Amino acid sequence: MYLNYQTIGKRIRLLRTQQHLSQMTLAEMVDKSPTYISLVENGQKGPSLEMLIDVANALKVTTDVLLAEYLEHNTTAVE
């Protein structure tokens, strides 16, 4: 299976901005640098499973929301 990190990054950015969080704030919440968050959101760096879980927890969503396009039985709707 091929994961499109740009799609995952866009989803993270969308959720972050919907919650009015800056990259700096999200970075502090997951103990990473703002540069790292920027690279993930732009699809230039693929987050580890651990980091996806940390980001999901910080954004108060499930990992299903972050990976919705890759689930066969997707019931998550995010716009």
Secondary structure, DSSP 4 states (H G I P E B T S, - for coil): ----HHHHHHHHHHHHHHTT--HHHHHHHHT--HHHHHHHHTTSSPPPHHHHHHHHHHHT--HHHHTGGG-TT------
